Amino acid sequence: MEVLADLLELQVGVVTRSQAMERGLTSYDIRRLVRRRELTVVHRGVYVNHTGQLTWLQRAWAATLALAPAALSHSSAIRAADGPGRRADERLIHVAVERNRNVAAPAGVSLHRMLGFADRVQWNCSPPRVRIEEALVDVAARSKSDFAAIEVLADALQSRRTTTDRLLTAIAGRTRVARRSFLEGVLDDLAQGTCSVLEHGYLTRVERPHGLAVPRRQVRASARGPVYRDVEYRAQRLVVELDGRLFHDNAGARDHDLDRDLDAAVDGLFSVRLGWGQVFARPCATAHRIGRLLHARGWSGPVKTCPECAYAVD
């Protein structure tokens, strides 16, 4: 095993049959090490140097080596980039290979064929992994909901693992991406602090399907400067501010929001602030709550129950 010592250290105890034979071991030597339980089979032609449960990193190494040349992709690439401080419950190891390869995924591995694979991989990482931007786009595009996609991107940006420009470049470099327009719009929002995607979501997911009163939009709010209210129900003296930022990057941004709310109060308006969760994750519940606010302030129209509502109108 001494001839494999440096390789086992690099690959956290995982080694392939071909690697061992390149170091001078024979088929007989490998079988003997397996009999003596100095090596344990993980996948065909892939071994680990103990008999206990594998760590996540050992599983990741075993998956990429079993399909080599291969690299961690999707959520597995993100987890590897996060390092030991961040953890996620991930039973499958996601691995990418070149698109035209005819290989089968071993047990516990989800295989993804990728066009332009070699250029999207960081080969110097241990184990090799798809670049973080590519992995984030893959996960966001495959998310179960728009809000889940937003969470993926916003979390990465907040933790400074990447930038909006890099993510937009990754999207632009692909011929096909699910949710392309939506993801590009969200990234523009996060980069510029604007709320266009969120405003559109409020209109199409909250307001229109539930028959809420028709408000005015982007109403000039103050003589102190070019400040605009996102949604204003003038007759009901109600303002809805749509906060498109998943996080406040400085105290000044938060202070600006508080000033807008204060200006609304000075003008005799009641102001509520909604974010991505209320609009994209819980639009029906949000619509009924806004409806109650409108009713309390004089609106007599009905709040409709849309096909996605989980409960009837009170």
Order of alpha helices (4+ residues) and beta strands (2+ residues): alpha-beta-alpha-alpha-beta-beta-alpha-beta-alpha-beta-beta-beta-beta-alpha-alpha-alpha-alpha-alpha-beta-beta-beta-alpha-beta-alpha
